[in-house]
Amino acid sequence: MTPPAVPPIELTTCVRQVAECACQVMDGETILIVPKDRVVHLLNETGSEIWAAIEKPARVRDVVDRVCREFEIDAPSAERDTLEFLREMASKRLIQVVPDVAV
C-alpha cells in the first residue's frame, strides 16, 4: 500500500509536530526519535527553533517571522529555508498539516 501523499505546505498552511515523535534538546540541537521507525534525526539550531515553534499548531508565516527575529535574517531567505525544512519534515512524516489556527 502506498503511503498517503504529503499535503502542500505554503505560508498560509498550519502545521504542528506529530505526537509520535519524541525529542530531546542538547547544546542547542534537537534530537528527534521516531520509536515505531527506530529513526533518529538531528536538528541544528535553526531546525530546533522551527521545531519549537510548531510544538502547537502554527501558521507557517508566523514560523518564518520567528526565524527572522531569532536569527536576524532577511524575510525571503527565512521563507525559503523554513518552507524547505517543513516540506522535508512533512515528507518524513514528522509534522502534520492541521486546520487553520485562530489569529
C-alpha positions, 0 to 999 in steps of 0.5 A, spaced: 500 500 500 502 506 498 503 511 503 498 517 503 501 523 499 504 529 503 499 535 503 502 542 500 505 546 505 505 554 503 505 560 508 498 560 509 498 552 511 498 550 519 502 545 521 504 542 528 509 536 530 506 529 530 505 526 537 509 520 535 515 523 535 519 524 541 525 529 542 530 531 546 534 538 546 542 538 547 547 544 546 542 547 542 540 541 537 534 537 537 534 530 537 528 527 534 526 519 535 521 516 531 520 509 536 515 505 531 521 507 525 527 506 530 529 513 526 533 518 529 534 525 526 538 531 528 536 538 528 541 544 528 539 550 531 535 553 526 531 546 525 530 546 533 527 553 533 522 551 527 521 545 531 519 549 537 515 553 534 510 548 531 510 544 538 502 547 537 499 548 531 502 554 527 501 558 521 507 557 517 508 565 516 508 566 523 514 560 523 518 564 518 517 571 522 520 567 528 526 565 524 527 572 522 527 575 529 531 569 532 536 569 527 536 576 524 535 574 517 532 577 511 524 575 510 525 571 503 531 567 505 527 565 512 521 563 507 525 559 503 529 555 508 523 554 513 518 552 507 524 547 505 525 544 512 517 543 513 516 540 506 522 535 508 519 534 515 512 533 512 515 528 507 518 524 513 512 524 516 514 528 522 509 534 522 502 534 520 498 539 516 492 541 521 486 546 520 487 553 520 489 556 527 485 562 530 489 569 529 
